[in-house]
Amino acid sequence: MSDKNYTAQVNNFDNIIVCGDEVERVGYIIVFTGSYKECLTYKFFILQAKSNCEPKRKILENNS
């Protein structure tokens, strides 16, 4: 297996990208470093957690 490090990077719009190096892309910051699989798993779980919270946010906004 490769020892190459990948990064998960996020921008102000909560877009997450996985990059094959440790260079921050313009407008993005590095939030996670690991193998390609680990970075994709991180991205999946963050997006999954956000989607699970969306309905709760809307309910709270409608009730306030």
N, CA, C and O atoms as a Tripos MOL2 file, in Angstrom:
@<TRIPOS>MOLECULE
protein
  256   255    64     0     0
PROTEIN
NO_CHARGES

@<TRIPOS>ATOM
      1 N           0.8110   -1.1750    0.0000 N.3       1 MET1
      2 CA          0.0000    0.0000    0.0000 C.3       1 MET1
      3 C           0.8640    1.2530    0.0000 C.2       1 MET1
      4 O           2.0030    1.2250    0.4660 O.2       1 MET1
      5 N           0.3350    2.3300   -0.5120 N.am      2 SER2
      6 CA          1.0720    3.5710   -0.6500 C.3       2 SER2
      7 C           1.0840    4.3740    0.6510 C.2       2 SER2
      8 O           0.1340    4.3360    1.4320 O.2       2 SER2
      9 N           2.1730    5.0940    0.8610 N.am      3 ASP3
     10 CA          2.2810    5.9750    2.0200 C.3       3 ASP3
     11 C           1.8470    7.3930    1.6800 C.2       3 ASP3
     12 O           2.0350    8.3080    2.4820 O.2       3 ASP3
     13 N           1.2680    7.5850    0.4950 N.am      4 LYS4
     14 CA          0.8710    8.9110    0.0460 C.3       4 LYS4
     15 C          -0.2330    9.4720    0.9330 C.2       4 LYS4
     16 O          -1.1920    8.7730    1.2620 O.2       4 LYS4
     17 N          -0.0920   10.7380    1.3160 N.am      5 ASN5
     18 CA         -1.1080   11.4090    2.1070 C.3       5 ASN5
     19 C          -2.0610   12.1860    1.2120 C.2       5 ASN5
     20 O          -1.6400   12.8590    0.2710 O.2       5 ASN5
     21 N          -3.3170   12.0880    1.5080 N.am      6 TYR6
     22 CA         -4.3590   12.8430    0.8400 C.3       6 TYR6
     23 C          -4.9590   13.8040    1.8560 C.2       6 TYR6
     24 O          -4.7670   13.6420    3.0610 O.2       6 TYR6
     25 N          -5.6850   14.8020    1.3670 N.am      7 THR7
     26 CA         -6.3410   15.7350    2.2730 C.3       7 THR7
     27 C          -7.7950   15.9140    1.8730 C.2       7 THR7
     28 O          -8.1530   15.8710    0.6960 O.2       7 THR7
     29 N          -8.6170   16.1160    2.8860 N.am      8 ALA8
     30 CA         -9.9940   16.5570    2.6700 C.3       8 ALA8
     31 C          -9.9860   18.0480    2.9680 C.2       8 ALA8
     32 O          -9.5090   18.4820    4.0160 O.2       8 ALA8
     33 N         -10.5190   18.8250    2.0340 N.am      9 GLN9
     34 CA        -10.5030   20.2660    2.1730 C.3       9 GLN9
     35 C         -11.9180   20.8040    2.0300 C.2       9 GLN9
     36 O         -12.7210   20.2740    1.2630 O.2       9 GLN9
     37 N         -12.2160   21.8650    2.7790 N.am     10 VAL10
     38 CA        -13.5550   22.4360    2.7780 C.3      10 VAL10
     39 C         -13.4790   23.9320    2.4740 C.2      10 VAL10
     40 O         -12.5130   24.6030    2.8380 O.2      10 VAL10
     41 N         -14.5230   24.4490    1.7950 N.am     11 ASN11
     42 CA        -14.5750   25.8830    1.5270 C.3      11 ASN11
     43 C         -15.7000   26.5230    2.3390 C.2      11 ASN11
     44 O         -16.3430   25.8510    3.1460 O.2      11 ASN11
     45 N         -15.9360   27.8070    2.1290 N.am     12 ASN12
     46 CA        -16.9490   28.5400    2.8960 C.3      12 ASN12
     47 C         -18.3710   28.0610    2.6380 C.2      12 ASN12
     48 O         -19.2710   28.3500    3.4260 O.2      12 ASN12
     49 N         -18.5820   27.3400    1.5550 N.am     13 PHE13
     50 CA        -19.9140   26.8350    1.2100 C.3      13 PHE13
     51 C         -20.1030   25.3890    1.6630 C.2      13 PHE13
     52 O         -21.0720   24.7380    1.2740 O.2      13 PHE13
     53 N         -19.1790   24.8840    2.4850 N.am     14 ASP14
     54 CA        -19.2010   23.5150    2.9970 C.3      14 ASP14
     55 C         -19.0120   22.4550    1.9200 C.2      14 ASP14
     56 O         -19.3920   21.3010    2.1140 O.2      14 ASP14
     57 N         -18.4270   22.8380    0.7850 N.am     15 ASN15
     58 CA        -18.0570   21.8510   -0.2260 C.3      15 ASN15
     59 C         -16.7810   21.1660    0.2330 C.2      15 ASN15
     60 O         -15.8390   21.8280    0.6690 O.2      15 ASN15
     61 N         -16.7490   19.8470    0.1370 N.am     16 ILE16
     62 CA        -15.5700   19.0790    0.5590 C.3      16 ILE16
     63 C         -14.9660   18.4120   -0.6700 C.2      16 ILE16
     64 O         -15.6620   17.7640   -1.4510 O.2      16 ILE16
     65 N         -13.6470   18.5860   -0.8240 N.am     17 ILE17
     66 CA        -12.9270   17.9360   -1.9150 C.3      17 ILE17
     67 C         -11.8130   17.0830   -1.3150 C.2      17 ILE17
     68 O         -11.3120   17.3750   -0.2290 O.2      17 ILE17
     69 N         -11.4360   16.0370   -2.0250 N.am     18 VAL18
     70 CA        -10.3100   15.1880   -1.6240 C.3      18 VAL18
     71 C          -9.1940   15.4170   -2.6300 C.2      18 VAL18
     72 O          -9.3970   15.2900   -3.8370 O.2      18 VAL18
     73 N          -7.9990   15.7590   -2.1170 N.am     19 CYS19
     74 CA         -6.8620   16.0850   -2.9750 C.3      19 CYS19
     75 C          -5.7080   15.1270   -2.7030 C.2      19 CYS19
     76 O          -5.5720   14.5990   -1.5990 O.2      19 CYS19
     77 N          -4.8930   14.9130   -3.7070 N.am     20 GLY20
     78 CA         -3.7930   13.9610   -3.6230 C.3      20 GLY20
     79 C          -2.5090   14.5450   -3.0890 C.2      20 GLY20
     80 O          -1.4350   13.9910   -3.3250 O.2      20 GLY20
     81 N          -2.5920   15.6470   -2.3770 N.am     21 ASP21
     82 CA         -1.4020   16.2530   -1.7840 C.3      21 ASP21
     83 C          -1.8230   17.0730   -0.5720 C.2      21 ASP21
     84 O          -2.9890   17.0680   -0.1750 O.2      21 ASP21
     85 N          -0.8670   17.7700    0.0040 N.am     22 GLU22
     86 CA         -1.1510   18.5640    1.2030 C.3      22 GLU22
     87 C          -1.0480   20.0540    0.9070 C.2      22 GLU22
     88 O          -0.5790   20.8270    1.7430 O.2      22 GLU22
     89 N          -1.4830   20.4530   -0.2770 N.am     23 VAL23
     90 CA         -1.4840   21.8570   -0.6780 C.3      23 VAL23
     91 C          -2.9180   22.3650   -0.5980 C.2      23 VAL23
     92 O          -3.8170   21.8010   -1.2210 O.2      23 VAL23
     93 N          -3.1290   23.4370    0.1720 N.am     24 GLU24
     94 CA         -4.4780   24.0030    0.2690 C.3      24 GLU24
     95 C          -4.8480   24.6540   -1.0560 C.2      24 GLU24
     96 O          -4.0810   25.4420   -1.6100 O.2      24 GLU24
     97 N          -6.0280   24.3150   -1.5560 N.am     25 ARG25
     98 CA         -6.5300   24.9200   -2.7730 C.3      25 ARG25
     99 C          -7.0690   26.3130   -2.4500 C.2      25 ARG25
    100 O          -7.4230   26.5930   -1.3040 O.2      25 ARG25
    101 N          -7.1290   27.1720   -3.4430 N.am     26 VAL26
    102 CA         -7.6250   28.5310   -3.2490 C.3      26 VAL26
    103 C          -9.0650   28.4660   -2.7360 C.2      26 VAL26
    104 O          -9.9270   27.8430   -3.3550 O.2      26 VAL26
    105 N          -9.3100   29.1130   -1.6050 N.am     27 GLY27
    106 CA        -10.6440   29.1500   -1.0250 C.3      27 GLY27
    107 C         -10.9740   27.9560   -0.1490 C.2      27 GLY27
    108 O         -12.0730   27.8930    0.4010 O.2      27 GLY27
    109 N         -10.0660   27.0150   -0.0010 N.am     28 TYR28
    110 CA        -10.2940   25.8100    0.8040 C.3      28 TYR28
    111 C          -9.3030   25.7550    1.9650 C.2      28 TYR28
    112 O          -8.2250   26.3440    1.8970 O.2      28 TYR28
    113 N          -9.6740   25.0470    3.0250 N.am     29 ILE29
    114 CA         -8.7360   24.7770    4.1170 C.3      29 ILE29
    115 C          -8.7170   23.2680    4.3540 C.2      29 ILE29
    116 O          -9.7180   22.5820    4.1500 O.2      29 ILE29
    117 N          -7.5660   22.7680    4.7850 N.am     30 ILE30
    118 CA         -7.4120   21.3430    5.0650 C.3      30 ILE30
    119 C          -8.0670   21.0350    6.4040 C.2      30 ILE30
    120 O          -7.7690   21.6760    7.4120 O.2      30 ILE30
    121 N          -8.9700   20.0410    6.4080 N.am     31 VAL31
    122 CA         -9.6520   19.6610    7.6450 C.3      31 VAL31
    123 C          -9.3330   18.2250    8.0590 C.2      31 VAL31
    124 O          -9.6290   17.8220    9.1850 O.2      31 VAL31
    125 N          -8.7290   17.4520    7.1520 N.am     32 PHE32
    126 CA         -8.4200   16.0590    7.4640 C.3      32 PHE32
    127 C          -7.2990   15.5880    6.5480 C.2      32 PHE32
    128 O          -7.2610   15.9470    5.3710 O.2      32 PHE32
    129 N          -6.3920   14.7900    7.0840 N.am     33 THR33
    130 CA         -5.2980   14.2120    6.3030 C.3      33 THR33
    131 C          -5.2420   12.7140    6.5820 C.2      33 THR33
    132 O          -5.3640   12.2810    7.7270 O.2      33 THR33
    133 N          -5.0560   11.9280    5.5200 N.am     34 GLY34
    134 CA         -4.9680   10.4830    5.6780 C.3      34 GLY34
    135 C          -4.8580    9.8170    4.3210 C.2      34 GLY34
    136 O          -4.4920   10.4540    3.3330 O.2      34 GLY34
    137 N          -5.1780    8.5300    4.2760 N.am     35 SER35
    138 CA         -5.1690    7.8040    3.0020 C.3      35 SER35
    139 C          -6.3710    8.2580    2.1710 C.2      35 SER35
    140 O          -7.2650    8.9400    2.6710 O.2      35 SER35
    141 N          -6.3750    7.8750    0.9150 N.am     36 TYR36
    142 CA         -7.4950    8.2480    0.0400 C.3      36 TYR36
    143 C          -8.8120    7.7120    0.6020 C.2      36 TYR36
    144 O          -9.8160    8.4230    0.6390 O.2      36 TYR36
    145 N          -8.7970    6.4570    1.0370 N.am     37 LYS37
    146 CA        -10.0010    5.8380    1.5810 C.3      37 LYS37
    147 C         -10.4640    6.5530    2.8540 C.2      37 LYS37
    148 O         -11.6600    6.7720    3.0460 O.2      37 LYS37
    149 N          -9.5200    6.9110    3.7140 N.am     38 GLU38
    150 CA         -9.8740    7.6180    4.9510 C.3      38 GLU38
    151 C         -10.4890    8.9810    4.6480 C.2      38 GLU38
    152 O         -11.4540    9.3870    5.2960 O.2      38 GLU38
    153 N          -9.9370    9.6850    3.6680 N.am     39 CYS39
    154 CA        -10.4690   11.0050    3.3020 C.3      39 CYS39
    155 C         -11.8730   10.8830    2.7200 C.2      39 CYS39
    156 O         -12.7460   11.6930    3.0310 O.2      39 CYS39
    157 N         -12.0960    9.8730    1.8750 N.am     40 LEU40
    158 CA        -13.4370    9.6710    1.3280 C.3      40 LEU40
    159 C         -14.4240    9.2880    2.4210 C.2      40 LEU40
    160 O         -15.5740    9.7270    2.4020 O.2      40 LEU40
    161 N         -13.9800    8.4700    3.3770 N.am     41 THR41
    162 CA        -14.8330    8.0930    4.5010 C.3      41 THR41
    163 C         -15.1720    9.3230    5.3320 C.2      41 THR41
    164 O         -16.3200    9.4930    5.7400 O.2      41 THR41
    165 N         -14.1870   10.1830    5.5870 N.am     42 TYR42
    166 CA        -14.4200   11.4310    6.3170 C.3      42 TYR42
    167 C         -15.4730   12.2730    5.5920 C.2      42 TYR42
    168 O         -16.4340   12.7460    6.1990 O.2      42 TYR42
    169 N         -15.2760   12.4500    4.2890 N.am     43 LYS43
    170 CA        -16.2150   13.2520    3.4940 C.3      43 LYS43
    171 C         -17.6230   12.6580    3.5630 C.2      43 LYS43
    172 O         -18.5950   13.3900    3.7490 O.2      43 LYS43
    173 N         -17.7360   11.3470    3.4140 N.am     44 PHE44
    174 CA        -19.0350   10.6800    3.4470 C.3      44 PHE44
    175 C         -19.7360   10.9100    4.7800 C.2      44 PHE44
    176 O         -20.9170   11.2550    4.8120 O.2      44 PHE44
    177 N         -19.0070   10.7180    5.8860 N.am     45 PHE45
    178 CA        -19.6380   10.8580    7.1960 C.3      45 PHE45
    179 C         -20.0150   12.3010    7.5100 C.2      45 PHE45
    180 O         -21.0420   12.5440    8.1440 O.2      45 PHE45
    181 N         -19.2120   13.2510    7.0820 N.am     46 ILE46
    182 CA        -19.5660   14.6640    7.2960 C.3      46 ILE46
    183 C         -20.8140   15.0120    6.5050 C.2      46 ILE46
    184 O         -21.7270   15.6440    7.0360 O.2      46 ILE46
    185 N         -20.8650   14.6080    5.2450 N.am     47 LEU47
    186 CA        -22.0430   14.8950    4.4240 C.3      47 LEU47
    187 C         -23.2760   14.1740    4.9560 C.2      47 LEU47
    188 O         -24.3780   14.7220    4.9280 O.2      47 LEU47
    189 N         -23.0940   12.9550    5.4390 N.am     48 GLN48
    190 CA        -24.1960   12.1860    6.0040 C.3      48 GLN48
    191 C         -24.7190   12.8720    7.2650 C.2      48 GLN48
    192 O         -25.9300   12.9750    7.4590 O.2      48 GLN48
    193 N         -23.8230   13.3340    8.1120 N.am     49 ALA49
    194 CA        -24.2260   14.0110    9.3490 C.3      49 ALA49
    195 C         -24.9680   15.3020    9.0370 C.2      49 ALA49
    196 O         -25.9530   15.6330    9.6980 O.2      49 ALA49
    197 N         -24.4980   16.0290    8.0320 N.am     50 LYS50
    198 CA        -25.1750   17.2730    7.6460 C.3      50 LYS50
    199 C         -26.5700   16.9930    7.1190 C.2      50 LYS50
    200 O         -27.5050   17.7260    7.4410 O.2      50 LYS50
    201 N         -26.7320   15.9500    6.3180 N.am     51 SER51
    202 CA        -28.0460   15.6470    5.7540 C.3      51 SER51
    203 C         -29.0130   15.1830    6.8310 C.2      51 SER51
    204 O         -30.2170   15.4170    6.7210 O.2      51 SER51
    205 N         -28.5020   14.5230    7.8780 N.am     52 ASN52
    206 CA        -29.3580   14.0980    8.9880 C.3      52 ASN52
    207 C         -29.8180   15.2740    9.8290 C.2      52 ASN52
    208 O         -30.8580   15.1890   10.4820 O.2      52 ASN52
    209 N         -29.0690   16.3700    9.8290 N.am     53 CYS53
    210 CA        -29.4150   17.5380   10.6370 C.3      53 CYS53
    211 C         -30.3410   18.5000    9.8960 C.2      53 CYS53
    212 O         -31.0170   19.3050   10.5380 O.2      53 CYS53
    213 N         -30.3920   18.4420    8.5770 N.am     54 GLU54
    214 CA        -31.1970   19.3840    7.8030 C.3      54 GLU54
    215 C         -32.6530   19.4330    8.2430 C.2      54 GLU54
    216 O         -33.1540   20.5220    8.5210 O.2      54 GLU54
    217 N         -33.3590   18.2990    8.3200 N.am     55 PRO55
    218 CA        -34.7680   18.3780    8.7070 C.3      55 PRO55
    219 C         -34.9480   18.9740   10.1000 C.2      55 PRO55
    220 O         -35.9070   19.7090   10.3350 O.2      55 PRO55
    221 N         -34.0450   18.6680   11.0200 N.am     56 LYS56
    222 CA        -34.1430   19.2060   12.3740 C.3      56 LYS56
    223 C         -33.9850   20.7100   12.3570 C.2      56 LYS56
    224 O         -34.6970   21.4130   13.0750 O.2      56 LYS56
    225 N         -33.0520   21.2260   11.5410 N.am     57 ARG57
    226 CA        -32.8640   22.6710   11.4350 C.3      57 ARG57
    227 C         -34.1230   23.3390   10.9120 C.2      57 ARG57
    228 O         -34.5400   24.3720   11.4350 O.2      57 ARG57
    229 N         -34.7320   22.7590    9.8850 N.am     58 LYS58
    230 CA        -35.9230   23.3460    9.2990 C.3      58 LYS58
    231 C         -37.0750   23.3450   10.2980 C.2      58 LYS58
    232 O         -37.8400   24.3070   10.3630 O.2      58 LYS58
    233 N         -37.2000   22.2790   11.0700 N.am     59 ILE59
    234 CA        -38.2590   22.2170   12.0810 C.3      59 ILE59
    235 C         -38.0340   23.3120   13.1280 C.2      59 ILE59
    236 O         -38.9750   23.9980   13.5290 O.2      59 ILE59
    237 N         -36.7890   23.4690   13.5650 N.am     60 LEU60
    238 CA        -36.4820   24.5010   14.5600 C.3      60 LEU60
    239 C         -36.7490   25.8970   14.0110 C.2      60 LEU60
    240 O         -37.2840   26.7490   14.7210 O.2      60 LEU60
    241 N         -36.3810   26.1400   12.7500 N.am     61 GLU61
    242 CA        -36.6070   27.4450   12.1480 C.3      61 GLU61
    243 C         -38.1020   27.7430   12.0220 C.2      61 GLU61
    244 O         -38.5290   28.8780   12.2340 O.2      61 GLU61
    245 N         -38.8910   26.7310   11.6790 N.am     62 ASN62
    246 CA        -40.3260   26.9300   11.5160 C.3      62 ASN62
    247 C         -41.0340   27.1550   12.8460 C.2      62 ASN62
    248 O         -42.0850   27.7940   12.8870 O.2      62 ASN62
    249 N         -40.4700   26.6370   13.9280 N.am     63 ASN63
    250 CA        -41.1060   26.7660   15.2420 C.3      63 ASN63
    251 C         -40.6850   28.0210   15.9910 C.2      63 ASN63
    252 O         -41.2620   28.3340   17.0330 O.2      63 ASN63
    253 N         -39.6910   28.7480   15.4830 N.am     64 SER64
    254 CA        -39.2450   29.9310   16.2340 C.3      64 SER64
    255 C         -39.9280   31.1900   15.7850 C.2      64 SER64
    256 O         -39.6570   32.2640   16.3230 O.2      64 SER64
@<TRIPOS>BOND
     1     1     2 1
     2     2     3 1
     3     3     4 2
     4     3     5 am
     5     5     6 1
     6     6     7 1
     7     7     8 2
     8     7     9 am
     9     9    10 1
    10    10    11 1
    11    11    12 2
    12    11    13 am
    13    13    14 1
    14    14    15 1
    15    15    16 2
    16    15    17 am
    17    17    18 1
    18    18    19 1
    19    19    20 2
    20    19    21 am
    21    21    22 1
    22    22    23 1
    23    23    24 2
    24    23    25 am
    25    25    26 1
    26    26    27 1
    27    27    28 2
    28    27    29 am
    29    29    30 1
    30    30    31 1
    31    31    32 2
    32    31    33 am
    33    33    34 1
    34    34    35 1
    35    35    36 2
    36    35    37 am
    37    37    38 1
    38    38    39 1
    39    39    40 2
    40    39    41 am
    41    41    42 1
    42    42    43 1
    43    43    44 2
    44    43    45 am
    45    45    46 1
    46    46    47 1
    47    47    48 2
    48    47    49 am
    49    49    50 1
    50    50    51 1
    51    51    52 2
    52    51    53 am
    53    53    54 1
    54    54    55 1
    55    55    56 2
    56    55    57 am
    57    57    58 1
    58    58    59 1
    59    59    60 2
    60    59    61 am
    61    61    62 1
    62    62    63 1
    63    63    64 2
    64    63    65 am
    65    65    66 1
    66    66    67 1
    67    67    68 2
    68    67    69 am
    69    69    70 1
    70    70    71 1
    71    71    72 2
    72    71    73 am
    73    73    74 1
    74    74    75 1
    75    75    76 2
    76    75    77 am
    77    77    78 1
    78    78    79 1
    79    79    80 2
    80    79    81 am
    81    81    82 1
    82    82    83 1
    83    83    84 2
    84    83    85 am
    85    85    86 1
    86    86    87 1
    87    87    88 2
    88    87    89 am
    89    89    90 1
    90    90    91 1
    91    91    92 2
    92    91    93 am
    93    93    94 1
    94    94    95 1
    95    95    96 2
    96    95    97 am
    97    97    98 1
    98    98    99 1
    99    99   100 2
   100    99   101 am
   101   101   102 1
   102   102   103 1
   103   103   104 2
   104   103   105 am
   105   105   106 1
   106   106   107 1
   107   107   108 2
   108   107   109 am
   109   109   110 1
   110   110   111 1
   111   111   112 2
   112   111   113 am
   113   113   114 1
   114   114   115 1
   115   115   116 2
   116   115   117 am
   117   117   118 1
   118   118   119 1
   119   119   120 2
   120   119   121 am
   121   121   122 1
   122   122   123 1
   123   123   124 2
   124   123   125 am
   125   125   126 1
   126   126   127 1
   127   127   128 2
   128   127   129 am
   129   129   130 1
   130   130   131 1
   131   131   132 2
   132   131   133 am
   133   133   134 1
   134   134   135 1
   135   135   136 2
   136   135   137 am
   137   137   138 1
   138   138   139 1
   139   139   140 2
   140   139   141 am
   141   141   142 1
   142   142   143 1
   143   143   144 2
   144   143   145 am
   145   145   146 1
   146   146   147 1
   147   147   148 2
   148   147   149 am
   149   149   150 1
   150   150   151 1
   151   151   152 2
   152   151   153 am
   153   153   154 1
   154   154   155 1
   155   155   156 2
   156   155   157 am
   157   157   158 1
   158   158   159 1
   159   159   160 2
   160   159   161 am
   161   161   162 1
   162   162   163 1
   163   163   164 2
   164   163   165 am
   165   165   166 1
   166   166   167 1
   167   167   168 2
   168   167   169 am
   169   169   170 1
   170   170   171 1
   171   171   172 2
   172   171   173 am
   173   173   174 1
   174   174   175 1
   175   175   176 2
   176   175   177 am
   177   177   178 1
   178   178   179 1
   179   179   180 2
   180   179   181 am
   181   181   182 1
   182   182   183 1
   183   183   184 2
   184   183   185 am
   185   185   186 1
   186   186   187 1
   187   187   188 2
   188   187   189 am
   189   189   190 1
   190   190   191 1
   191   191   192 2
   192   191   193 am
   193   193   194 1
   194   194   195 1
   195   195   196 2
   196   195   197 am
   197   197   198 1
   198   198   199 1
   199   199   200 2
   200   199   201 am
   201   201   202 1
   202   202   203 1
   203   203   204 2
   204   203   205 am
   205   205   206 1
   206   206   207 1
   207   207   208 2
   208   207   209 am
   209   209   210 1
   210   210   211 1
   211   211   212 2
   212   211   213 am
   213   213   214 1
   214   214   215 1
   215   215   216 2
   216   215   217 am
   217   217   218 1
   218   218   219 1
   219   219   220 2
   220   219   221 am
   221   221   222 1
   222   222   223 1
   223   223   224 2
   224   223   225 am
   225   225   226 1
   226   226   227 1
   227   227   228 2
   228   227   229 am
   229   229   230 1
   230   230   231 1
   231   231   232 2
   232   231   233 am
   233   233   234 1
   234   234   235 1
   235   235   236 2
   236   235   237 am
   237   237   238 1
   238   238   239 1
   239   239   240 2
   240   239   241 am
   241   241   242 1
   242   242   243 1
   243   243   244 2
   244   243   245 am
   245   245   246 1
   246   246   247 1
   247   247   248 2
   248   247   249 am
   249   249   250 1
   250   250   251 1
   251   251   252 2
   252   251   253 am
   253   253   254 1
   254   254   255 1
   255   255   256 2
@<TRIPOS>SUBSTRUCTURE
     1 MET1         2 RESIDUE 1 A MET
     2 SER2         6 RESIDUE 1 A SER
     3 ASP3        10 RESIDUE 1 A ASP
     4 LYS4        14 RESIDUE 1 A LYS
     5 ASN5        18 RESIDUE 1 A ASN
     6 TYR6        22 RESIDUE 1 A TYR
     7 THR7        26 RESIDUE 1 A THR
     8 ALA8        30 RESIDUE 1 A ALA
     9 GLN9        34 RESIDUE 1 A GLN
    10 VAL10       38 RESIDUE 1 A VAL
    11 ASN11       42 RESIDUE 1 A ASN
    12 ASN12       46 RESIDUE 1 A ASN
    13 PHE13       50 RESIDUE 1 A PHE
    14 ASP14       54 RESIDUE 1 A ASP
    15 ASN15       58 RESIDUE 1 A ASN
    16 ILE16       62 RESIDUE 1 A ILE
    17 ILE17       66 RESIDUE 1 A ILE
    18 VAL18       70 RESIDUE 1 A VAL
    19 CYS19       74 RESIDUE 1 A CYS
    20 GLY20       78 RESIDUE 1 A GLY
    21 ASP21       82 RESIDUE 1 A ASP
    22 GLU22       86 RESIDUE 1 A GLU
    23 VAL23       90 RESIDUE 1 A VAL
    24 GLU24       94 RESIDUE 1 A GLU
    25 ARG25       98 RESIDUE 1 A ARG
    26 VAL26      102 RESIDUE 1 A VAL
    27 GLY27      106 RESIDUE 1 A GLY
    28 TYR28      110 RESIDUE 1 A TYR
    29 ILE29      114 RESIDUE 1 A ILE
    30 ILE30      118 RESIDUE 1 A ILE
    31 VAL31      122 RESIDUE 1 A VAL
    32 PHE32      126 RESIDUE 1 A PHE
    33 THR33      130 RESIDUE 1 A THR
    34 GLY34      134 RESIDUE 1 A GLY
    35 SER35      138 RESIDUE 1 A SER
    36 TYR36      142 RESIDUE 1 A TYR
    37 LYS37      146 RESIDUE 1 A LYS
    38 GLU38      150 RESIDUE 1 A GLU
    39 CYS39      154 RESIDUE 1 A CYS
    40 LEU40      158 RESIDUE 1 A LEU
    41 THR41      162 RESIDUE 1 A THR
    42 TYR42      166 RESIDUE 1 A TYR
    43 LYS43      170 RESIDUE 1 A LYS
    44 PHE44      174 RESIDUE 1 A PHE
    45 PHE45      178 RESIDUE 1 A PHE
    46 ILE46      182 RESIDUE 1 A ILE
    47 LEU47      186 RESIDUE 1 A LEU
    48 GLN48      190 RESIDUE 1 A GLN
    49 ALA49      194 RESIDUE 1 A ALA
    50 LYS50      198 RESIDUE 1 A LYS
    51 SER51      202 RESIDUE 1 A SER
    52 ASN52      206 RESIDUE 1 A ASN
    53 CYS53      210 RESIDUE 1 A CYS
    54 GLU54      214 RESIDUE 1 A GLU
    55 PRO55      218 RESIDUE 1 A PRO
    56 LYS56      222 RESIDUE 1 A LYS
    57 ARG57      226 RESIDUE 1 A ARG
    58 LYS58      230 RESIDUE 1 A LYS
    59 ILE59      234 RESIDUE 1 A ILE
    60 LEU60      238 RESIDUE 1 A LEU
    61 GLU61      242 RESIDUE 1 A GLU
    62 ASN62      246 RESIDUE 1 A ASN
    63 ASN63      250 RESIDUE 1 A ASN
    64 SER64      254 RESIDUE 1 A SER
